[in-house]
Amino acid sequence: MTTAVGAGEETVVDAGDGWRRLSPRMLAVHPVMELRRLIFPLVAVLIGVRRGDGGNGGWWALGIGGIGIALGFLRYFTTSFRITPTHVQVRRGLFRRRTLTVPRDRIRTVDVTSPLLHRIFGLARVTVGTGQTDRKNNGVMLDGLSAASAENLHRELLHRPTATPIPGVDSATRSQPADAASETVLMALHPSWVRYGPFTLSGLVAVGVLFGIGSRLVNESHVDLAKIGFVHDSINYLRDRPLPVAILLVAAVVVVFTAIASTVGYILSFWNFRLSRHSSGTLHVRRGLLTTRSTTIEERRLRGVELSEPLLLRAVRGARVLAIATGLRVGRGADRGGSVLLPPAPRAVAVDLAGTVIGDADPLTAALTRHGPRADLRRFTRAGTVSTILILGVLAFVLLTGAPWWAFWTALSLLPLGVFLASDRAANLGHALTDEWLVSRYGSLVRRRYVLHTDAVIGWNMTNSLFQRRVGLTTLVATTAGGRQQYAIPDVPDAEAIRVARTAVPGLLEQFLAD
């Protein structure tokens, strides 16, 4: 039995009782994905065959490939899904049958991604999430539907209009066709923004990943890198140089490679970026070159924005904008990408967009209240303490092991570096409170300005360490259901912390205060 998906779309196989299988084109994708997981043992076997290590290596390679293909077919035939007016369900497994269920009224995010292999076959992956508290289970994933079906499902689950039916969804739950004019483009990527790519340092992750993959391949294949001509010549060249020069050369190569990798990563992640606002009350983000990703944020769940300025990006007057919203996970690697409202771009553009998103530009440009000399002094004290400990550690290492003294002289540079960072952190520290918004800014390596709606604050935490109590400072933390769930105003004077808490949310703190 088959059910039509819509005009121009393929049919979806009915697995019975409303359960339906994924697109049959996944029969070509799943085996490739399984073979990718077996790439390391497969490469090791092929290298062994090439070297002549054993006469059965070819059969082993065929066996590993056959296992990967069989697992891919098995994955398709043991996976089905069902969408009802109240639930989204995915069932998978052969010997251990598992059914993952997400109530539709608990759905917070619906991400549509299309990796390169999926795009070749006209497929997409739909991930349905229920919010930040999903640690072990981030909802359910439908991998993969046809691109048109995925987009329709994306709209349907977030109560957006759709013109074509969705397999497994009762017609009574569908909305009316959308008006194409209901979309307003707020921002689109300008090609000149690629110049900010090298200053994001995202290439450091690529360097680490490539190093890990390369190390594993070398270990699996038992290759002696020192015998490879280019590597052998490079090692000999570095050995002939003084150690400081060799370290600088290696560092220069890493910096250049990191800059190139960061630029490539920027293009792959944010090319075709577009942020739009829909009349249905949602913000829609679409981005990606080889792997496209679409994320929808309901504006009624938007609690504020974050203006993020890493040190190097700040040096070239760049910034990025993140959403503070319920149901959006943050700080978890790739998942953090779901909250991006603007990739690294000119700071003026970022400030303007953030104000447009929340409907008020004042919190992004308002002057901040400084926390006073005692808060500034804490930054210099901590920087000096850490620098001194590290310098003494290097000195002890030099004295005990006979290491060259240039290591100690180099470590002394930590003192002026610490002073610079402490000065920058002190200058960045501040807060503000407007009629509707709580603003907090702090940080140096990454300076962040949080703009949180006061209606979103559901509680306050006031903490102070022994050293803070001695100088009359407190860290005031606003708790909320969105984003990081906790947003701090560090090292604020005690009286100011109480004033901010009482003014931002009247009546919430009163029961805990003495007369």
N, C-alpha and C positions, 0 to 999 in steps of 0.2 A: 504493500500500500504506500502511495506517495501523496504528498500534499504540496500544492503550489506555494512558492514563497512570494512571488510577485512578478510583475512584468519584467521580462528579460532575465529572470533569475532561474537558477537550477531548482530541481525538486529535492526535497529532503526526505529521507527514508524514515517511515514510521516504525518504531520498535515496539509498538503496542502500548495500550493504556495511556496514550498521550505522550509517551516517551519517544524522542526522535534522535536520530544519529546526526553527527556533524557532517559537514560537506564531504562527499565522496572524494573530492580532490585531495583530502588529507591523507588518502592512501599513498599519494606520491610524496607527501611532506613528512609524515611520521617516520618512515624508514630512514630518511636522511637525518632527522633529528636524533634517532637512536644511534646511528652510525657515528655521529659527532661525539656522543658520549663514550664511544669505544675507540676514539681516535688514537689514544696513547698506546694501548696494547696492539692495535692494528699497525701503527707505525713501527713499533718495536719488532713485530714479526716480519714486516716487509724489509726492514733493515737487516734482520738476521738472514732472510732469504738472499738478499743481495750479496751479503758477505759469504754465503755458503755455509752458514752455521746450521747444519741439520738439513736433511732432505725432505722433511715433512712441513717445512715452514709455509709453503704455498697452500697446503691443505688447512693449516691453522688459520691463515688469513681468510680463506674462503669460509671456514667455519665461523669466524668472528663476524664476517660480513653477513652470513646467513642468519646468525642470531639477531643481529641488529635489524635486518629486514623483517624477520618474524615478529620481533617485539613491536615494530612499528605497525604491522597489520593487526596484531593482537590488541594494541592500544586503541585502534580505531573501533574494532568490533566490540570492545568491552566498555565503551564510553557512550553514554546517551544523556539527553537533557530533556527537561520539561519545564514549560513556563505557564503558570496559571495566573488568574487574576490576583492571587494572594502570595505566591511563592515562586522562586527560581530554584530549580533543583538540577544537580548534576550527579549522575551515577556512573561509577567506574570500578574496575577490578574484575578478576576472574575467580580466583580462589577466595579472596577476601573482598566481598562486595561492600562498597562504601557509597553512601548517599549524602551529599552535601546540600543543605537547604538554607536559603536566605529569604526571610520574609520581605516582601516588596516594600512594606512601609518602613523597613530598617535600612534600605539601600541609601547609601550616602554618596558613593562614587561609581561611575561606570566608565572605565577606560577602554578605548579601542586602540589597539596597537597592530601594526602590520610590519613584521620583520621582512627582510629582503626576500627570503624564500616564500613567505606567504604572499607577498605582492606579486611575485612571478606567476603564481597560480590564482590570483584574484581573491585571496582569502584575508581574513583578519581575525584577531584574537580579542575577545571581550572579557574583561575582568570586572566582576561585580563585587564591590566592597561595602562593608558596613561601618567603617570608621577606624579610628586610631587604636581602639582597644583590641583589635583583631591581631593578636601576637602570633598564635600558632596557625590560625586559619584566617586568611585575608579575604574571606568570601568565597566565591566560586569563579572558575575560569571556563569559558567556552572557546576552545582552541581546535578548530577554527570554523567560522562561518564565512559565507560569501561576503565580500566587502559591502554590498548593498544591504544584506540582511543584518550585518553587524551594526551599520549606521542606523537602520530602522529600530533595532533593539535598543541601541544606545538612547535614542530619543524616547522610546516608549517607557523604558524603566525609570527615566527621570521626568516623566509626565510632560514630555515635549510632543508637539503634534507630529504625526507621520502620515504619509499619503498611501502607503502600501502595507498590506498585512504582514504580520510576523508569525512564523510557524510556531504553533503551540500556544498562541495567545488568543483568547476568546475575543470576538469582534466587539463585544460590549465594552471591553476595557480600552479600546483604541480611541484616540482623539481625532479631531478633524484635520484636514490638510493644512500645512503651515503656509503662511504668507511669506514669499521670498523676501519681501521688503521689510520683514520684522527683524532683520539682523543688521546691527551697526558695528562696523569694524573700528575698534578702538586703537589698535596698533598692529603693524606688520613689520617684519624684519627688514632693515635697510642693509644692503650688502656692505656698506662701510663699517658696520658694527663688528665685522669679523676681526678688525684690528684689536678688539678687546680680548680675543681668544687666548693669545699667549700669556695674558696677565691673570687668567683664571687658575692656572696651575693644575687643571684637571688632567693634564698629560702625565703628572706624577703617578696617577693611578694606572695609566697605560704602561708606563715604564715598569711598575711593579708587576702588572699582569704578564707582560711579555717576558720579564725576567723569570717569573715563576713557571710559565709554560716552557720557556727555553731550558730551564734547569731540569724540569721533569723529562723533556724529550731527550736531553743529553744523558740523564741517568738511565732511562729506559733503553736507549740505543747503545749505551756504553761507548760513547764517542769521546776521544781525547781532544779537547779543544786546542791544546797547546801544539798539536800536530797540524792544525789547519793553517795554511800559509798566512792569511791576513791576520789571524789572531796571534800566531807565533811572532810575526814581524812587529805587531803592536806591543806585545809584551816585552820584546827585546828593546824596543825604542824607549818605553817607559822605564825600564831597568837602567838604561844609560843616562837618564835624567835625574837630577837631585829630587829627593822625595817631595819637597814642597812644590816643585815645578810639576812633577807627575800628578800630584793631587789636584793642582789647578787645571791641568789639561783634562783630566777625567771629569772634573766638575764642569768645565766648559762644554764638554761633549754632552753631559747630562742636561745642562741648561738648554743647549740648542735643541736636543732631541725633545725635551719637555715642551719647549715653545712650539715646535712643529706639531707634536702630538696634541697639545692643547688646542691649537688652531683647527686641526683636522677634527678633533672631538667637538668643538664648537659648531663647525659646519654640519657634522653628522647629526648632532642633537637638536639644533635650532634652525636649520635651514627651512624655509617655507613657514616660519613661525607666524601665527596670526592669532590675535586676541579679539574676540567679538562679543557684543552684548545682544541678547535676544529679548524680544518683547515678552517672552514667557517668564522672564525673571531669572535668567541664567547667564553666566559667563562661559564662553567656549574657547578653549585653547587647542590649537592644532600645530604640530611641529614635527620635524624630522626629515632627513634626506633619504637614507636607505630604509630605516625603520620609522614609520609614521606613528604618531601618538595623538589621540584626541581625548581631552579631559573636559568635563562639564562641571561647573561649580554653581550651585544654586545661591543666588544672592541673599536669600533669606537666611542662609547658613554662614554668610560672610561676617566675621567678627572684627576684621581689621586687616592691616597690611604690614609687611616687614620690608624695610629698605636695607638691603645688605650690601656692604662695601668692604670686600677684602682689601688688605693693605696695598698690594700691587695694583689692583683694579682702581682703588681710590687715588693712587698716584697719577693715573692717567684720566682722572675725573670720570670714572665709570661706576655703575651701580647696577643692581638687579632688584626686582620686586617679587616678593612671595606673598601668597594669600594666607591669612589667618582665618581658617574656616573649620567648622565642625565636620568631621568625617574625612578630613585630609590628613594623611600620615606625614610626619616630618622626621628628618634626621635618621632615615633608614636607607641610605644609599640611593638606589634607583627610585624608590618610592617617593623620595623627596621631590622628584621632578613633577609630581602631580600638583604641587602648590605653586609652580613657577608661573607668574603673570607676565614677567618680562625677563629675557635673558640679559647677560651683561651688555649694557648700552650706555650712552651718554647720561650722566647723572641728572642733567636737566630734564631729559626725556623721562627718566625713571620717576622723578618727583612729580612731574606733570601727570603721568599715567596713574600713579598711586592715588593722587588727589581725585582724578576722574573716576576711578573704581569705587572709592568710598564716598564720593560726592561732596568732598570737603578738602580743599587744598591747604587750609590753615595748619592742621597738625603736622604737615610735612615741612613747613617753613617756619613754624613758631619758634621764637627764642626760648631756649631752655634755661631752667633754674639750675645754677651750679650747686654742688654739694659742699663747698667750702674747703678751706686749707687742710682740715684734718683728713678728709677723704682723699685729697691729692697726696698728702704725705704717706698714706697707706700704700699708694701705688709705688712711690719711690722706695719705701722701706722693703716691700716684698721683692721688687726688682733687684735691689742691692743685696738682699739676703740670698736669693737664688744665685746671683752672679758670683758672690763671694764663695759660696759652698762649691760651685762648679770649679772655680779657679783653684781653690785649695785641694780639691780632688785631683786636678791635673798636676799640681805641684807635687802631691804625694806620689802620684804615678811616676813622675820624672825622677824623683829622688830614690824610689824603691826599685825601679826597673832600669835606670840608666838611660831612659828615653831622651832624645835630643831636646835641648832647652828651647828650641823654637816653638815646641808645642805649648810650653808655659807662656811664652811671650804672645803667642796667638790667642791663648785663652784670656789674656788680659783685655782683649777687645770686647769681651762680654760686658765689662763695666760700662763703657760708653753706649753700647747697644742697649743694655738694660735701662740706662737713663733716658735714652731716646724713646723706648717703648713706654716707660712710665710717664714721661711727659705727654706722649700722645694719648695714653689712656686717661690721664687726668683731664686733658683738654676735651676729650670726647664724652666725659661723664656728665649727665644731666637728665632732667625730666621736665615735663610740662603737663598741665591739666587745663583743658578747655571745657566748654559747656558739655560736650558729648564724648570727648576722647581723652584717653590716658596715654601719654607719650613717654617712652623711656629710651635712652640711648647710652650705650657703653661699648667697650671693646677697642682693640687696636689692630691685632692681626686680622680680625674681622670686625669691623664696626657695624653694629646693627641698631637701627632705629625702629622700635616697635610702636605701632599706632593701634591701640585697642579701644573698642567702643566701651564706654562705661557700663552700658546695659548688659554687656557680656560678662562682667565680673561677677562671679558667684561666691567669692570668698577672699580672705586676706590671710597671708602668713607673714609674721614679723619675726625675723631671726637675727640674732647677733651673737658673735663669738666673744670670747674673753677679751680679745684685743679691741673689738668694736665697742664693747661695753665701757672699756676704760676711757674711750674718747667720745662716747655719746652718739654712736652711729648705729644704724639699723638697716638691714636689707628687707625691703618691703616687696612682697611677692603677691601679685594678683593671679588668682586661679580662675580658669575659664574652661569651657568645654571644647574650645577650638585650638587648632595648631599645637604648640608645645604644651599647652594646658597650664603652664606656669610662666609668668612674665615678671621679671625682677626689676626693681629700682635699687641698685646696690649702694651701700654706704651713704644713706641719706640721714641727716640729723633726726633724732628721735621725734622731736616736736613736728618737723615737717612731714615725717612718715604718717603720723596720726592725722595731721591736717589733710593730706592727700587722700587717705583712706576714708575719712569722714565726708569729705566734699564729693569724692567720686561716686560713692554709693551711700547716700544718707541713710542712717539708721542701722546699717549692717554691723558697724563696729561698736555702737553705743553700749550694748549689753555687756561688753567685755571691759569697759572703761570704768575706773573709779570716779566717784563724784568729784 
